[in-house]
Each structure stands twice: as structure tokens, then as C-alpha cells.
Amino acid sequence: MGGAVYIDTCVIVSYVDEADPNHERALRLVEGLGGERFVSMLSLVELASVYSRAGGTLPLGRVLG
């Protein structure tokens, strides 16, 4: 793939959460993307909300890798 690719919140959650039913699919998808990847500020806010409701902290290093 050429150019930058936007990654949506649901893909990031599945990628980070090893217990997510779509984790393996998200791993293959994200790791198979060549080039630059990006997320929006809205996705970061959504991720913070998801993790705060779950009682966790947002693993930004893994998300932004």
C-alpha cells in the first residue's frame, strides 16, 4: 500500500487487546500495512475513554508504535 493509512479506534482496540476476538486479524492487518500509519485525535480520545471505563491505562507506546 502506498501513502499514509488511517487506523480506526476499533482496529486499535483489537490490536492492543490480546483477549479481543479480532486480535489476530488486527495484528495481521496492522503489521501488514507498509508505510506510514496514523490515528486521529478523536481516536485517541475514544481510546482514552475505552481504557478508562475498563479501569486500565492507555498503552500509547503500543498504539503509536
C-alpha positions in Angstrom: 0.0 0.0 0.0 1.2 3.5 -0.7 0.7 6.6 1.3 -0.5 7.0 4.9 -3.2 4.7 6.2 -5.7 5.8 8.8 -6.3 3.2 11.6 -9.7 3.5 13.3 -10.3 3.0 17.0 -11.9 -0.4 16.8 -8.8 -1.8 15.0 -6.5 -0.3 17.6 -8.5 -1.8 20.5 -8.4 -5.2 18.8 -4.7 -4.9 18.1 -3.8 -4.0 21.7 -6.3 -6.3 23.5 -5.0 -9.9 23.2 -8.3 -11.1 24.6 -10.3 -9.4 21.8 -11.9 -11.9 19.4 -10.5 -9.9 16.4 -6.9 -9.6 17.9 -5.2 -11.9 15.4 -7.0 -10.2 12.5 -6.0 -6.8 13.7 -2.4 -8.0 14.2 -2.2 -9.2 10.6 -3.9 -6.1 9.3 -1.8 -3.5 11.1 1.5 -5.4 10.8 0.9 -6.0 7.1 0.5 -2.3 6.4 3.5 -0.8 4.8 4.4 2.9 5.1 3.0 5.5 7.4 0.0 4.9 9.7 -1.9 7.5 11.6 -4.8 7.9 14.0 -6.9 11.0 14.6 -7.2 13.0 17.8 -10.7 11.7 18.1 -9.5 8.1 18.0 -7.0 9.0 20.8 -9.9 10.4 22.9 -12.0 7.4 22.2 -9.2 5.1 23.2 -8.7 7.0 26.5 -12.4 6.6 27.1 -12.4 2.9 26.4 -9.4 2.2 28.7 -10.6 4.5 31.5 -14.0 2.7 31.5 -12.2 -0.6 31.6 -10.1 0.6 34.6 -6.8 0.5 32.6 -4.4 2.9 31.2 -4.0 3.7 27.5 -0.9 1.9 26.2 0.2 4.8 23.9 3.6 3.2 23.1 1.9 0.2 21.6 -0.8 2.2 19.9 1.6 4.7 18.3 4.4 2.2 18.0 
